[in-house]
Amino acid sequence: PLAIMERQCVKDYKFPGYDFVVPAGMLVQVPSPAIMKDAKYFPDPLRFNPENFNEENKAKDLRMHFGLWPRS
């Protein structure tokens, strides 16, 4: 599994509510283990729960520890 995935921003992106822009071409690192342990998305995130990986949760696009999106 990947601990950090790196993606290149393809167009300028401004974070809503912040005065910060990620410019096109910048590399962005996504810490997938931190997302998988976020209680906002998974109740009791430190306990293994197979339901976190069912079809209902698949729509959240949070199962990215083996890569996600085109050209992962």
MIDOSE-1310 file (N, C-alpha, C; in nm, 2 decimals, decimal comma, always signed):
residues 72
plai	+0,08/-0,12/+0,00/+0,00/+0,00/+0,00/+0,09/+0,13/+0,00; +0,03/+0,23/-0,06/+0,11/+0,36/-0,06/+0,08/+0,44/+0,06; +0,18/+0,50/+0,12/+0,16/+0,58/+0,23/+0,13/+0,73/+0,18; +0,20/+0,77/+0,08/+0,17/+0,90/+0,02/+0,16/+0,89/-0,13
merq	+0,06/+0,94/-0,18/+0,04/+0,95/-0,33/+0,07/+1,09/-0,38; +0,14/+1,10/-0,49/+0,18/+1,23/-0,54/+0,10/+1,25/-0,67; +0,04/+1,36/-0,69/-0,03/+1,40/-0,81/+0,02/+1,54/-0,85; +0,01/+1,56/-0,98/+0,04/+1,70/-1,03/-0,08/+1,77/-1,06
cvkd	-0,09/+1,89/-1,01/-0,21/+1,97/-1,03/-0,22/+2,02/-1,18; -0,33/+1,99/-1,25/-0,34/+2,02/-1,39/-0,39/+2,16/-1,42; -0,45/+2,22/-1,32/-0,50/+2,36/-1,34/-0,49/+2,43/-1,20; -0,49/+2,56/-1,19/-0,49/+2,63/-1,07/-0,61/+2,59/-0,99
ykfp	-0,59/+2,58/-0,86/-0,70/+2,54/-0,77/-0,69/+2,63/-0,64; -0,80/+2,70/-0,61/-0,81/+2,78/-0,49/-0,89/+2,70/-0,39; -0,84/+2,68/-0,27/-0,91/+2,62/-0,16/-1,03/+2,71/-0,12; -1,15/+2,65/-0,11/-1,26/+2,73/-0,07/-1,24/+2,78/+0,08
gydf	-1,27/+2,90/+0,10/-1,25/+2,96/+0,24/-1,11/+3,00/+0,28; -1,02/+2,98/+0,19/-0,88/+3,01/+0,22/-0,82/+3,09/+0,11; -0,72/+3,17/+0,14/-0,65/+3,26/+0,04/-0,53/+3,18/+0,00; -0,55/+3,06/-0,06/-0,43/+2,98/-0,10/-0,47/+2,91/-0,23
vvpa	-0,37/+2,92/-0,33/-0,39/+2,86/-0,46/-0,28/+2,76/-0,49; -0,32/+2,65/-0,53/-0,22/+2,55/-0,58/-0,21/+2,57/-0,73; -0,09/+2,62/-0,77/-0,08/+2,65/-0,91/-0,07/+2,52/-1,00; -0,11/+2,54/-1,12/-0,09/+2,43/-1,22/+0,05/+2,39/-1,23
gmlv	+0,08/+2,26/-1,23/+0,21/+2,20/-1,24/+0,27/+2,17/-1,10; +0,21/+2,22/-1,00/+0,27/+2,18/-0,86/+0,24/+2,04/-0,82; +0,33/+1,97/-0,76/+0,31/+1,84/-0,71/+0,24/+1,85/-0,58; +0,14/+1,76/-0,56/+0,06/+1,76/-0,43/+0,07/+1,62/-0,38
qvps	+0,10/+1,61/-0,25/+0,11/+1,48/-0,18/-0,02/+1,46/-0,10; -0,08/+1,34/-0,12/-0,20/+1,30/-0,05/-0,16/+1,19/+0,05; -0,18/+1,21/+0,18/-0,15/+1,11/+0,28/-0,26/+1,01/+0,30; -0,27/+0,90/+0,22/-0,38/+0,81/+0,22/-0,40/+0,75/+0,36
paim	-0,30/+0,71/+0,44/-0,33/+0,65/+0,57/-0,41/+0,75/+0,66; -0,37/+0,88/+0,65/-0,44/+0,97/+0,74/-0,59/+0,98/+0,70; -0,62/+0,98/+0,57/-0,76/+0,98/+0,53/-0,84/+0,86/+0,58; -0,77/+0,74/+0,57/-0,83/+0,62/+0,61/-0,86/+0,61/+0,76
kdak	-0,79/+0,70/+0,84/-0,81/+0,70/+0,98/-0,89/+0,82/+1,03; -0,96/+0,89/+0,94/-1,03/+1,01/+0,97/-1,17/+0,97/+1,02; -1,21/+1,00/+1,14/-1,34/+0,97/+1,20/-1,45/+1,04/+1,13; -1,42/+1,15/+1,05/-1,52/+1,22/+0,98/-1,58/+1,12/+0,87
yfpd	-1,50/+1,03/+0,82/-1,54/+0,94/+0,71/-1,57/+0,80/+0,77; -1,50/+0,75/+0,87/-1,51/+0,62/+0,92/-1,53/+0,62/+1,07; -1,65/+0,58/+1,12/-1,66/+0,57/+1,27/-1,57/+0,47/+1,32; -1,51/+0,50/+1,43/-1,41/+0,41/+1,50/-1,30/+0,37/+1,40
plrf	-1,23/+0,47/+1,35/-1,13/+0,44/+1,24/-1,01/+0,36/+1,27; -0,98/+0,34/+1,40/-0,86/+0,26/+1,43/-0,90/+0,11/+1,45; -1,03/+0,08/+1,44/-1,07/-0,06/+1,45/-1,09/-0,11/+1,31; -1,04/-0,23/+1,28/-1,07/-0,29/+1,14/-1,21/-0,32/+1,13
npen	-1,28/-0,26/+1,03/-1,42/-0,28/+1,00/-1,43/-0,31/+0,85; -1,46/-0,43/+0,81/-1,48/-0,46/+0,67/-1,59/-0,38/+0,60; -1,68/-0,32/+0,68/-1,79/-0,24/+0,62/-1,73/-0,11/+0,56; -1,61/-0,07/+0,60/-1,55/+0,05/+0,54/-1,51/+0,03/+0,40
fnee	-1,51/-0,10/+0,35/-1,47/-0,13/+0,21/-1,59/-0,18/+0,13; -1,71/-0,16/+0,17/-1,82/-0,22/+0,10/-1,86/-0,12/-0,02; -1,96/-0,16/-0,10/-2,00/-0,08/-0,21/-2,05/+0,06/-0,18; -2,12/+0,07/-0,06/-2,18/+0,19/-0,02/-2,07/+0,30/+0,00
nkak	-1,96/+0,25/+0,07/-1,85/+0,34/+0,10/-1,76/+0,36/-0,02; -1,77/+0,28/-0,12/-1,69/+0,29/-0,24/-1,71/+0,43/-0,31; -1,83/+0,48/-0,30/-1,87/+0,61/-0,36/-1,80/+0,72/-0,30; -1,74/+0,71/-0,18/-1,67/+0,82/-0,11/-1,53/+0,84/-0,17
dlrm	-1,49/+0,76/-0,26/-1,35/+0,77/-0,32/-1,24/+0,78/-0,22; -1,26/+0,71/-0,11/-1,16/+0,72/+0,00/-1,07/+0,60/+0,01; -1,10/+0,50/-0,07/-1,02/+0,38/-0,06/-0,90/+0,39/-0,16; -0,81/+0,47/-0,13/-0,70/+0,51/-0,22/-0,57/+0,45/-0,19
hfgl	-0,56/+0,36/-0,09/-0,43/+0,31/-0,05/-0,36/+0,23/-0,15; -0,42/+0,18/-0,26/-0,36/+0,11/-0,37/-0,36/+0,20/-0,49; -0,40/+0,32/-0,48/-0,41/+0,41/-0,59/-0,55/+0,43/-0,64; -0,58/+0,54/-0,70/-0,71/+0,58/-0,74/-0,69/+0,67/-0,86
wprs	-0,79/+0,69/-0,94/-0,79/+0,78/-1,05/-0,71/+0,73/-1,17; -0,73/+0,79/-1,28/-0,65/+0,74/-1,40/-0,50/+0,75/-1,38; -0,43/+0,65/-1,43/-0,28/+0,65/-1,42/-0,23/+0,64/-1,28; -0,30/+0,57/-1,19/-0,25/+0,55/-1,06/-0,12/+0,48/-1,05
